[in-house]
C-alpha cells in the first residue's frame, strides 16, 4: 500500500491553527491531499509500515489526510500503536469532523523521520491530548473544501450544502455526490483560514465519545495478519542473539568462540564494542552469535567461553543498596519545595507520625521482547522494528555509520507492549551493527526473556521517608517528604545523583494537600544500572508513599481514610505548579499542567460512592482508597481485599474512576484502566528486580512473575468522570490509572488485617 503525502509548516501545538500557509494542496494520481508538517516534503508509507504509526514535532502532530477517487480516506498517524488504540481514536476524530464513514478510513504509517514528521517518541500519554484539536482542524478543513467544490459544481451557495456520511448533499434539490468524485478538484480549492473553520457540535458526533467503536485493525490483529516487530521477515535473513555483559559497565576480557562455531547453522560470531557509561541508548557490548535460525544462535551463545570484567558496578547488591537509600532518607537533602516553617511546626505538633516506604526496581517485560530486523549496507541502513522512538535509532546509526540521516530508514511496526522499554532502541542499533558485519545481509536480532530482564532500562528503585505533625484535632500542620531514587538522567550524564525536575513533578513537589508547612527534599542517589522510563514513571513511588501516608495519618487521627483524604485536599482551588516550586517542569505549559483539586476530589467521591465505601464487610475483608493526578488526568481507586487466616490475599473487587477531560474513545479508556489495575496489582504483589554481585537475580516469568488469573481482581469496575464540553485540557489515559492502585491495595490490607505494608512487593508479608 502506498500513499503520497505532502506536508507544510505548522506552529507549536498551543498556537496551532490552519491557514493557507498551514496546508499544502495537491493532486497526485487523482488524490486529494491535505496535510500539515514542517516543510514541503513527500513520504512513502511502506508495506511493513502501512498498518502502524508514529511521529510529531516537539509533541505536535504531523497529520496527513488523503482522499482517493474511490472515496477511501487515508490518515497518516504519528504515534506508535502498542495496544492503546491510538489509530482507532485518531480515525474517529478525523472521520467525525470530516463527516466520513469510519469504515472507509485507513490508517497509514509514518516512516521514522523527524525532519518531515517531527518528534516520533510515543510516551507521556500524549497521543490524543496533544493532538485532538489539530485532528479536528484537519477534518473540518477538508470537509469545508469538499463542500465548497460541490457548491461550485451545482452553482448554489455553499451554505446550502453539507457533508454527510461520506457525501456532500444539497437538500433543496436532492443532489448528492461522494467524496471521491470531488477529491481531485477539491484539492485545488483554498484551504479555509483558522477563523473560517466551522466545527461540528459535539452533540452531533457520531464516533467521538461513543461506545462500541470497533478497532480499525481489529480483524487483522485477531486473525494474525497484523505485522509486529517479531513478525518481520526479509528474504535471506539471518538470526542473532547476543551475550551481553552481566553487570552494567562490564566488558569482555577474553572469549573463545570455537565451540559455538561448531553448532550446525551458526554462521558467525561477532564482538560488539562496549560503550562508556552512562551510555544512554547505546548497545552494552558483548559477543553476538549469528545463525540460520534463532535456535542455533541461542545454542551457539550457550557454548561461548567468555571471561568478563565486571567493571565498577560489580558489588551492586539490592539489600545493601536499600540500606544506603534508607540512610540517605534520614539525612537532609536538596530542598525542592519549601512552604512555611516545617521544623517549627513539627516541633510544636501534638503528635508526630513517621514512615518509610520502599519500592524495588521494576522491569517493563512486554509480552513481545525487544526485537529488530536490519539490512545495513555501506550506503543504506533500513530497519523494521517495534519501537516507540524511531528517531533515536536514526540519530545513533547516522553517527555510527557516518551516513546522511536520510540514508537511515526506520519502519515502525506494531508493538506487542512497550511500557517505555521500546523508547530506548539499543536493540535496533545492535541489529544494524550485525547486518553490517554480515556485509548487508538482513539480520533479525531477538531478546530472549532473560535478555530482556538482564539488559533492560529498569524503573528506579526508591525510598521515601515522610514525617507529619498533627494538631490536637488530628489535622496535619507539617509535612516533610524525602524522596531518594537513582535518576533517569544517569543514563545521559555522568555522576547524576539528583532527581530531575520532571521526576520530582510526578507527585512529589506538586503534592496538593492544603497543609501550611511543607518541605520536599531530594537526597542524592547513585545509579548502578540503567534507569529508564516505565509506565507512569516516578508517579508510582510518589503515589505509593504519599497515599499510604495519608491513610496512616487518618488512622493516627482516628478518622475515616476517605474523609481524611478529602480534608487534606482542603478547599477547591487551582494550583499553579510554578508558584509551588521551580522543580515542576514537565515539558508542559504550566497553565496546562495546573492542579485542579476539585477534579481530584470529584474522582475520590465518585469512586467511593460506586464502590460502596463504608459498607459492611465480612471478617478479613477491607476497603482501601487512594488517588493521584498525573499526565493532566485525575484517578482514584478503591480496592476490596480478603485476607484469610493463613495470609492468602484475594481481591474481590476494584473500582477505578478517571477524569481525563473529554473522552474520545470510551472503550479504549476503560481498557487502559482495566490494564492499569491488573498491572498495578502485579507490581504491588509480586514485581521485583533485584541485584546480587552486580547481576540481575531474576531471569524469566517464574521468578519475575506477572499476576495470573487466579490472583487478579475478580471484578474491575471503571467509572469515567466526564466534564461537560471540550474546553478543559484533555488528559492522558495510558498511564494515570496505575499509580493509585498499589496504595489503595495496601491501605485495604490494613483495613482488613491492621498490618501496614510499607515495602513492595507484598509477596509473603501477610503469612
Number of C-alpha atoms within 10 A of each C-alpha: 11 11 22 16 28 24 25 20 16 23 16 12 16 11 8 17 18 22 18 12 12 23 27 23 19 21 18 13 10 17 26 29 29 27 26 28 26 19 17 15 15 11 17 16 21 17 13 23 25 23 27 31 30 34 33 28 22 14 22 25 32 31 25 26 26 26 24 22 17 14 22 19 28 20 26 30 30 33 29 31 28 21 16 18 21 23 28 23 24 26 29 29 28 28 29 25 29 27 24 25 20 22 13 15 22 21 22 27 30 34 29 31 24 22 16 24 30 22 25 31 28 26 22 21 21 21 31 22 19 20 21 19 18 22 25 20 23 24 23 22 26 28 28 27 22 29 24 22 21 30 20 11 9 13 9 13 12 16 10 12 22 20 22 17 16 21 23 25 21 22 11 8 8 7 12 16 15 19 29 21 18 25 25 23 17 27 25 16 15 16 23 20 15 15 9 12 21 14 16 14 9 13 9 10 16 19 21 24 20 14 12 11 18 13 18 22 17 14 12 13 14 9 8 11 12 17 23 25 25 22 18 19 16 14 7 9 18 26 26 31 28 24 20 22 24 21 27 24 24 24 24 20 10 10 14 13 18 13 13 23 21 12 16 14 19 25 22 19 24 18 16 20 13 19 16 14 19 20 18 22 22 21 21 26 21 21 23 24 29 31 27 18 17 20 15 22 29 22 18 28 25 13 16 20 14 16 13 17 16 20 14 14 17 19 17 21 17 21 11 12 17 17 12 13 23 19 12 21 24 14 11 13 17 13 14 21 21 17 15 14 15 21 16 12 21 23 12 15 20 15 18 17 17 13 14 19 22 21 26 22 18 21 26 22 24 17 11 19 25 31 26 28 34 31 25 28 18 11 12 17 25 18 27 27 32 36 38 30 25 31 26 23 25 28 16 19 24 18 11 11 18 12 17 14 19 13 16 23 23 25 28 32 31 27 25 18 21 26 20 26 26 28 25 23 27 22 25 33 24 28 28 28 23 32 28 20 18 19 12 19 19 26 31 33 31 24 18 18 18 16 19 21 24 24 22 23 27 24 29 25 25 22 26 27 22 21 18 26 26 22 17 10 10 19 20 29 22 27 25 21 25 25 29 28 26 24 25 27 21 25 21 13 13 13 13 19 20 22 25 19 17 17 23 26 24 25 24 27 25 22 23 22 18 17 18 14 21 23 20 24 24 26 20 21 22 17 23 20 26 24 22 24 22 23 23 24 22 25 26 27 30 29 27 30 28 24 24 27 24 22 26 20 26 22 15 14 19 12 15 12 22 21 12 21 22 17 16 18 18 16 13 13 14 14 18 17 21 15 9 17 20 13 20 27 19 17 12 14 10 16 13 14 22 16 23 18 21 16 23 24 21 19 24 27 17 21 28 22 13 15 20 13 16 12 8 9 12 8 11 16 22 26 28 28 31 32 29 30 29 27 23 23 25 30 32 31 32 32 28 27 28 23 20 16 11 8 14 12 21 17 22 16 18 26 26 33 27 32 26 28 24 22 22 22 22 18 17 24 23 20 17 22 27 22 17 24 27 22 21 22 25 22 26 22 23 18 24 22 21 18 22 15 15 23 22 21 17 17 16 16 12 8 13 19 16 19 18 9 9 9 16 19 20 12 13 19 17 21 19 21 20 14 14 9 11 13 9 12 17 24 26 24 32 25 24 31 31 32 32 31 35 33 32 29 31 31 33 28 26 20 20 22 20 11 14 16 19 20 18 21 20 20 15 11 13 17 11
